[in-house]
Amino acid sequence: MVAFGMVGASISGVTFVSVPGMVTRIDMTYLQTCLGFILGYVLVAFVLLPLYYRLNLTSIYSFLGQRLGQRSYKTGASFFLVSKMTGAAVRFYVVCIILQRFVFDTLGLPFVLTVIVMVLLIWIYTRQGGIRTLVFTDVLQTVCLFSALLMIIWEVVGELGMTWTDAVVAVMDDSKSRVFVFDDWLSKQNFWKQFLSGVFIVIVMTGLDQDMMQKNLTCRSMRDAQKNMCTYGVMFVPANLLFLTLGVLLTQWYASNGIAEPSAGDELLPTFVEKISDAIPLASYFFVIGIVAASFSSADSALTALTTSFCVDICQRQGDEQLRKRVHMGMAVVFILFILIFRMLNSTSIIDAIYILCSYTYGPLLGLFAYGLLTKWKTNDKLVPYICVVSPIFCYLLDWLVGTYTGYRFGYELLMLNGALTFIALLIVRNTQKVEYPSLS
């Protein structure tokens, strides 16, 4: 149940909107990143999970406090809070945009009110429920998500006048079904760049993410948690293959009807739903159900994890119910503000925006955990906050300089670069005194 529910929690409404549209720009090469996800989940299952279970951690960031010091602990938890709040707000932004477009615009309600109402609904049903509640609701939402996805594919195939066999052949023969890129090392879609990026994206967005790991830690044993993680990792590839297949079929539908594809890939599916909604209203119902299910599945668990992390890691007052309720309300308010800010600033594909933000905010976390796990040295705990702030800034400047003078812009590999810079800086300021502490060895 945890594995199946986590698929929905990770996919979210972003995947529902952005992944089908990816085929218009990069074909099906996103699957290379998804293949990297599998190796990433294996590493999390057999490297990080044993450590977390052995140390019996409530918050995974307390590892940094025990291994490197209190400032490292607070810095790691703070970066998680910023990363999770940013990523969750971007994901939930999708459901608000879709509901505004398909439902609330007709009622004359402003976008700000839509955001407040939707976040309030999540706040209400996560206020009393714990992690067990989230596991069950994630399963229900994931069922709704995939049911809606399959029904939309069924509608597209019907609109194209194809049988299911015809649709499979049409997708395989389409030039947009290209998956692997081995011949262009400068391309952002080069296999090794995408594959390794996928590995590290999983390590930071699952293995170093309190939201995802607290669900795995609810399993009865480490073996069950490892089985859950590997099952979940394998399920991710066919799930994204379905979304990409839908994208290829949609491009064929636009071509067969003589309609120009939307300039923005994120509009590929919503525009299709709008154009056929009068003739086939069920398509818009399925679309809205799928978006809502996907987005609620990720947002509810994110809000709970943010509340837990702030109370346990920042305030260090575990079990204070009054504080938890106040923080929970505060997180909901900040959530609303982040969504409104992203609406003003976003100028790229939503899923690209999430991975770019992940590269800057999760990179220092990757460097901190790598140093704690791969070395036996202490570090200068007082300098850790400054290192973790400077590293993303340096990455941003490096990306700008390289882009300005060579025309090449970094992609998802920014995450690895950011983590490596943090790790190297920690090595430079290390304390040569060694410590005995559980590590990868």
C-alpha positions in Angstrom: 0.0 0.0 0.0 2.8 2.4 0.8 4.5 1.7 -2.5 1.4 2.2 -4.6 0.4 5.3 -2.7 3.8 6.8 -3.1 3.5 6.5 -6.9 0.6 9.0 -6.7 2.4 11.2 -4.2 5.5 11.5 -6.5 3.6 11.8 -9.8 1.3 14.7 -8.7 -0.5 16.9 -11.1 2.8 18.1 -12.6 3.4 14.8 -14.3 -0.2 14.7 -15.5 0.2 18.1 -17.3 3.9 18.3 -18.1 5.1 14.8 -19.1 2.7 14.3 -22.0 3.8 17.7 -23.4 7.5 16.7 -23.1 7.3 14.7 -26.3 6.9 17.9 -28.3 10.4 19.0 -27.2 12.4 16.0 -26.3 10.4 13.0 -27.6 10.3 10.2 -25.0 13.9 10.7 -23.8 12.5 11.5 -20.3 12.3 7.7 -19.9 16.2 7.8 -19.6 15.8 9.8 -16.4 13.1 7.3 -15.2 15.5 4.4 -15.8 18.0 6.3 -13.5 15.2 6.4 -10.9 15.3 2.6 -10.6 19.0 2.6 -9.6 18.4 5.6 -7.3 15.6 3.7 -5.4 17.9 0.6 -5.1 20.6 2.8 -3.5 18.1 4.4 -1.2 16.7 1.0 -0.2 20.0 -0.7 0.5 22.2 2.2 1.6 20.1 4.9 3.4 17.2 2.8 4.7 19.4 0.5 6.8 21.1 3.5 8.3 17.9 5.2 9.2 16.5 2.0 10.8 19.7 1.2 12.6 19.7 4.7 14.2 16.0 4.6 14.8 15.5 8.2 13.5 12.3 10.1 13.9 13.7 12.8 11.6 16.3 11.8 9.1 18.0 15.1 9.5 18.9 14.3 13.1 21.6 12.1 11.5 23.4 15.3 10.5 23.2 16.6 14.1 24.7 13.4 15.5 27.4 13.1 12.8 28.4 16.7 12.0 26.9 19.1 14.7 23.8 21.1 15.5 24.4 23.8 12.9 24.6 21.1 10.2 21.4 19.6 11.5 19.5 22.9 11.5 20.9 23.8 8.1 19.9 20.4 6.5 16.4 20.7 8.0 16.1 24.3 6.8 17.0 23.4 3.3 14.5 20.5 3.3 11.8 23.0 4.5 12.6 25.4 1.7 12.9 22.6 -0.9 9.7 20.8 0.1 7.7 24.0 0.4 8.8 25.2 -3.0 8.3 21.9 -4.8 4.9 21.2 -3.2 3.7 24.7 -4.0 4.7 24.3 -7.6 2.9 20.9 -7.8 -0.2 22.2 -6.2 -0.1 25.3 -8.4 -1.1 22.9 -11.2 -4.3 21.8 -9.7 -5.3 25.3 -8.9 -4.7 26.4 -12.5 -6.6 23.5 -13.9 -9.6 24.0 -11.6 -9.6 27.7 -12.2 -9.6 27.1 -16.0 -12.2 24.3 -16.1 -14.4 25.1 -13.1 -14.0 28.4 -11.2 -13.7 30.8 -14.2 -17.2 29.9 -15.1 -18.3 30.8 -11.6 -16.5 34.1 -11.7 -14.2 33.2 -8.7 -10.7 34.8 -8.6 -7.6 32.6 -8.6 -6.6 33.8 -5.1 -9.8 32.4 -3.7 -9.4 29.1 -5.5 -5.9 28.7 -3.9 -7.2 29.5 -0.4 -10.1 27.1 -0.7 -8.1 24.2 -2.0 -5.3 24.6 0.6 -7.9 25.0 3.3 -9.4 21.6 2.3 -6.1 19.9 2.6 -5.4 21.6 6.0 -8.8 20.4 7.3 -8.3 16.7 6.6 -4.6 16.6 7.5 -5.1 18.5 10.8 -6.1 15.4 12.8 -4.9 12.5 10.6 -1.3 11.2 10.9 0.9 9.3 8.6 -1.4 6.2 8.6 -4.2 8.4 7.3 -1.9 9.7 4.5 -1.0 6.2 3.4 -4.7 5.2 2.9 -5.6 8.5 1.2 -2.6 8.2 -1.1 -3.7 4.8 -2.2 -7.3 6.1 -3.0 -5.9 9.1 -4.8 -3.5 7.0 -6.9 -6.3 4.7 -8.0 -8.3 7.8 -9.1 -5.2 9.2 -10.9 -4.5 6.1 -13.0 -8.2 5.4 -13.7 -8.5 8.9 -15.1 -5.3 8.6 -17.1 -6.4 5.3 -18.7 -9.8 6.7 -19.5 -8.3 9.8 -21.2 -6.0 7.5 -23.3 -9.1 5.5 -24.2 -10.9 8.7 -25.3 -7.9 9.8 -27.5 -7.6 6.4 -29.1 -11.3 6.6 -29.9 -11.0 10.1 -31.3 -8.2 8.8 -33.6 -10.5 6.0 -34.8 -7.9 3.4 -33.8 -8.0 0.0 -32.0 -5.6 -0.5 -29.1 -3.3 -2.5 -31.4 -3.3 0.3 -34.0 -2.5 2.8 -31.2 0.5 0.8 -30.0 1.9 0.4 -33.6 1.3 4.1 -34.3 3.2 5.2 -31.2 6.1 2.9 -31.9 6.4 4.1 -35.5 6.2 7.8 -34.5 9.5 9.8 -34.6 8.6 11.2 -31.2 8.9 7.7 -29.6 12.7 8.1 -29.6 14.0 7.2 -26.1 17.8 7.0 -26.1 20.4 9.6 -27.1 24.0 8.3 -27.1 25.5 10.2 -30.0 25.4 13.8 -28.7 27.4 14.5 -25.6 26.5 18.2 -25.5 22.8 17.5 -25.6 20.8 17.8 -22.3 19.1 14.6 -23.4 22.3 12.5 -23.6 21.6 9.2 -21.9 24.3 9.4 -19.2 23.4 12.9 -18.2 19.7 11.9 -17.9 20.4 8.6 -16.3 22.8 9.9 -13.6 20.5 12.9 -13.0 17.6 10.4 -12.4 19.7 8.5 -9.9 20.6 11.6 -7.9 17.1 13.1 -8.2 15.7 10.0 -6.4 18.5 10.1 -3.8 17.7 13.7 -2.8 13.9 13.9 -3.5 13.2 10.5 -1.8 16.2 9.3 0.3 16.9 12.7 1.8 13.3 13.8 1.9 11.5 13.5 5.3 8.1 13.4 3.6 8.9 10.3 1.5 11.1 8.5 4.1 8.6 8.8 6.9 6.2 6.7 4.9 8.8 4.0 4.4 9.7 4.1 8.1 6.0 3.2 8.9 6.7 -0.3 7.4 6.9 -3.1 10.0 10.5 -4.0 9.2 13.5 -2.8 7.2 13.0 -5.7 4.8 9.4 -4.6 4.2 10.6 -1.0 3.6 13.2 -2.1 1.2 10.7 -4.3 -0.7 8.4 -1.3 -0.8 11.1 1.0 -2.2 12.2 -1.3 -4.9 8.6 -2.0 -6.0 7.8 1.7 -6.1 11.0 2.3 -8.2 10.0 -0.2 -10.8 6.4 1.0 -11.0 7.6 4.5 -11.9 8.8 3.5 -15.4 5.6 2.1 -16.8 3.6 4.9 -15.1 5.6 7.6 -17.0 5.6 5.5 -20.2 1.8 5.8 -20.1 2.0 9.6 -19.8 4.5 9.8 -22.7 2.4 7.5 -24.8 -0.6 9.8 -24.2 1.6 12.7 -25.4 2.5 11.0 -28.7 -1.1 10.1 -29.3 -2.1 13.7 -28.6 0.3 15.0 -31.2 -1.2 12.6 -33.7 -4.7 13.8 -32.8 -3.6 17.5 -33.4 -2.1 16.5 -36.8 -5.0 14.4 -37.9 -7.5 17.3 -37.2 -5.3 19.9 -38.8 -4.9 21.8 -35.5 -1.7 23.5 -34.5 -0.1 22.1 -31.4 0.1 24.6 -28.5 3.4 26.4 -28.2 3.8 25.4 -24.6 4.1 21.6 -24.0 2.2 21.9 -20.7 -0.9 23.0 -22.8 -0.9 19.9 -25.0 -3.3 17.9 -22.8 -5.4 20.7 -21.3 -6.1 22.2 -24.8 -7.2 18.8 -26.1 -9.6 18.4 -23.2 -11.0 21.9 -23.9 -11.5 21.2 -27.6 -13.5 18.0 -27.1 -15.3 18.9 -23.9 -18.5 19.9 -25.6 -18.6 16.6 -27.7 -17.2 14.4 -24.9 -17.8 16.0 -21.5 -16.5 12.9 -19.8 -13.0 13.7 -20.9 -12.9 16.9 -18.9 -14.4 15.2 -15.9 -11.7 12.5 -16.1 -9.0 15.1 -16.5 -10.1 17.2 -13.5 -10.5 14.1 -11.3 -7.0 12.9 -12.3 -5.4 16.3 -11.6 -7.1 16.7 -8.3 -6.3 13.2 -7.1 -2.6 13.6 -8.2 -2.2 17.0 -6.6 -3.9 16.2 -3.3 -1.8 13.1 -3.0 1.4 15.0 -3.0 0.3 18.2 -1.2 -1.3 16.5 1.8 1.8 14.5 2.7 4.0 17.5 2.1 2.1 19.7 4.5 2.3 17.0 7.2 6.0 16.5 6.6 6.7 20.2 6.7 4.9 20.5 10.0 6.7 17.5 11.5 10.1 18.7 10.4 9.6 22.2 11.7 8.4 21.0 15.1 11.0 18.3 15.5 14.1 19.7 13.7 13.8 23.5 14.1 11.8 23.9 17.3 13.0 20.5 18.8 9.6 20.1 20.6 8.4 16.7 19.6 5.0 15.8 21.1 3.8 19.4 21.6 0.3 19.2 20.1 -0.5 22.9 20.5 2.7 23.9 18.7 2.0 21.3 15.9 -1.4 22.8 15.3 -0.1 26.4 15.1 2.8 25.3 12.8 0.4 23.4 10.6 -1.8 26.5 10.1 1.3 28.6 9.5 2.6 26.1 6.9 -0.7 26.3 5.1 -0.5 30.1 4.9 3.1 30.0 3.6 1.9 27.3 1.1 -0.7 29.8 -0.3 1.9 32.6 -0.6 4.4 30.3 -2.5 1.7 29.3 -5.0 0.8 32.9 -5.7 4.5 33.9 -6.1 5.1 31.0 -8.5 2.2 32.1 -10.6 3.8 35.5 -11.1 7.3 34.1 -11.8 7.0 30.9 -13.7 8.2 31.0 -17.3 9.2 27.4 -18.0 7.8 23.9 -18.1 6.4 23.1 -14.6 8.3 19.8 -14.3 11.5 21.5 -15.5 10.9 24.2 -12.9 10.6 21.6 -10.1 13.9 19.8 -11.1 15.7 23.1 -11.5 14.6 24.2 -8.0 15.5 20.8 -6.7 19.0 21.2 -8.1 19.6 24.4 -6.2 17.9 23.5 -2.9 18.6 19.8 -2.5 22.2 20.1 -3.7 23.6 21.2 -0.3 21.6 18.4 1.4 23.2 15.9 -1.0 26.7 17.2 -0.1 26.0 17.1 3.6 24.7 13.5 3.7 27.5 12.4 1.3 30.1 13.9 3.6 28.5 12.3 6.7 28.3 8.9 5.0 31.5 8.7 2.9 34.0 10.2 5.3 35.0 9.6 9.0 36.1 13.2 9.6 34.4 15.9 11.5 33.9 19.3 9.8 33.8 22.9 10.9 30.2 23.0 12.0 30.2 26.8 12.3 30.9 27.2 8.6 28.4 24.7 7.3 25.4 27.2 6.9 27.6 29.6 4.9 28.9 26.7 2.6 25.3 25.5 2.0 24.2 29.0 1.0 27.2 29.9 -1.2 27.2 26.6 -3.1 23.8 27.2 -4.9 24.8 30.8 -5.6 28.1 29.7 -7.1 26.2 27.1 -9.3 23.8 29.8 -10.5 26.7 32.1 -11.5 28.6 29.2 -13.2 25.5 28.3 -15.2 25.1 31.9 -16.3 28.8 32.3 -17.2 28.9 29.0 -19.2 25.6 29.9 -20.9 26.7 33.4 -21.8 30.1 32.4 -23.3 29.5 28.9 -24.7 25.7 28.8 -25.2 25.5 25.6 -23.1 23.1 25.6 -20.2 23.2 23.1 -17.4 20.2 20.8 -17.1 19.4 18.4 -14.3 23.1 17.8 -13.8 23.1 21.0 -11.7 22.1 18.9 -8.8 25.2 16.7 -9.0 27.4 19.8 -9.4 25.8 21.6 -6.4 26.2 18.5 -4.2 29.9 18.0 -5.3 30.7 21.7 -4.5 29.2 21.4 -1.1 31.1 18.1 -0.4 34.4 19.6 -1.6 34.0 22.7 0.6 33.2 20.5 3.6 36.4 18.6 2.9 38.4 21.8 2.7 37.3 23.0 6.1 37.3 19.5 7.7 38.5 18.7 11.2 41.2 16.0 10.8 39.9 14.3 14.0 38.1 11.2 13.0 34.8 9.9 14.6 33.3 6.5 15.0 29.8 6.6 13.6 27.7 4.4 11.4 28.4 5.1 7.7 28.2 3.3 4.4 30.9 0.9 5.6 
